[in-house]
C-alpha cells in the first residue's frame, strides 16, 4: 500500500534547479520534492505521495492523521519497522 502521508518541512534547499525539502513524518525524515507547491515553506505541513509534496495541510489535521496512522500501525507498514528498531537500538546502545 502507498499512502499520502502528512509531514512537517524542517529544511528547504534547491538541488539542480528543483526545490527540495527534508520532511519529518513523526520521527522519520525523508527528502521530498516541492515542485508542485511553490509557496510552501519551512515549518509548513504537507501531504506527501511518492516523494512529492502534493498539498499543504494545517498542523492540527497533520498531527491528527499521524496519530491515527500510528495507532493503526500504518507508519510501520509505510516506512518499515526497521526505523523503530534502529531508534530503539540507538537509545539502548552504550555511549561511545
C-alpha positions as CSV (number, residue, x, y, z in Angstrom):
1,X,0.0,0.0,0.0
2,X,1.2,3.5,-0.7
3,X,-0.4,6.3,1.3
4,X,-0.2,10.1,1.1
5,X,1.4,10.8,4.5
6,X,1.5,14.2,6.2
7,X,4.8,15.6,7.4
8,X,6.5,18.8,8.6
9,X,9.0,20.6,6.4
10,X,12.2,21.0,8.5
11,X,14.6,22.1,5.8
12,X,14.3,23.6,2.3
13,X,17.0,23.8,-0.3
14,X,17.4,24.0,-4.1
15,X,19.0,21.0,-5.8
16,X,19.8,21.1,-9.5
17,X,17.1,23.8,-10.0
18,X,14.4,22.0,-8.0
19,X,13.1,23.0,-4.6
20,X,13.6,20.1,-2.2
21,X,12.9,19.6,1.5
22,X,13.6,17.4,4.4
23,X,10.2,16.4,5.8
24,X,9.7,14.9,9.2
25,X,6.9,12.2,9.3
26,X,6.7,11.9,13.1
27,X,10.3,10.9,13.5
28,X,11.1,9.6,10.1
29,X,12.8,12.2,7.9
30,X,12.8,11.9,4.1
31,X,13.7,14.0,1.1
32,X,10.7,15.4,-0.7
33,X,10.3,17.4,-3.9
34,X,8.4,20.7,-3.6
35,X,7.9,21.4,-7.3
36,X,4.1,21.1,-7.2
37,X,3.8,23.6,-4.2
38,X,6.0,26.6,-4.9
39,X,4.5,28.6,-2.0
40,X,5.1,26.0,0.7
41,X,8.0,26.6,3.1
42,X,9.8,25.8,6.3
43,X,7.6,24.8,9.2
44,X,4.6,24.1,6.9
45,X,2.9,20.7,6.9
46,X,2.3,18.9,3.6
47,X,0.8,15.7,2.4
48,X,3.5,13.7,0.5
49,X,2.9,10.9,-2.0
50,X,5.7,9.0,-3.7
51,X,8.3,11.7,-2.8
52,X,6.3,14.7,-3.9
53,X,4.5,17.3,-1.7
54,X,1.0,17.4,-3.2
55,X,-1.0,19.6,-0.7
56,X,-0.4,22.0,2.1
57,X,-2.1,20.9,5.4
58,X,-2.8,22.6,8.7
59,X,-0.9,21.4,11.7
60,X,-3.9,20.1,13.6
61,X,-5.0,17.9,10.7
62,X,-1.5,16.7,10.1
63,X,-0.9,15.7,13.7
64,X,-4.3,14.0,14.0
65,X,-3.6,12.0,10.8
66,X,-0.1,10.9,12.0
67,X,-1.6,9.8,15.4
68,X,-4.3,7.8,13.6
69,X,-1.7,6.2,11.3
70,X,0.5,5.3,14.3
71,X,-2.4,3.8,16.2
72,X,-3.4,1.6,13.2
73,X,0.2,0.5,12.6
74,X,0.3,2.2,9.2
75,X,3.5,4.1,9.9
76,X,5.4,0.9,10.3
77,X,3.7,-0.5,7.2
78,X,4.6,2.6,5.1
79,X,8.1,3.2,6.4
80,X,9.0,-0.2,7.7
81,X,9.5,-1.1,11.3
82,X,13.3,-1.1,10.8
83,X,13.1,2.7,11.7
84,X,11.6,1.8,15.1
85,X,14.1,-0.9,15.7
86,X,17.0,1.3,14.8
87,X,15.8,4.1,17.1
88,X,15.3,1.7,20.0
89,X,18.7,0.2,19.5
90,X,20.3,3.7,19.4
91,X,18.7,4.6,22.7
92,X,19.9,1.4,24.3
93,X,23.4,1.4,23.0
94,X,26.2,2.3,25.5
95,X,27.9,5.6,25.0
96,X,30.9,5.5,22.6
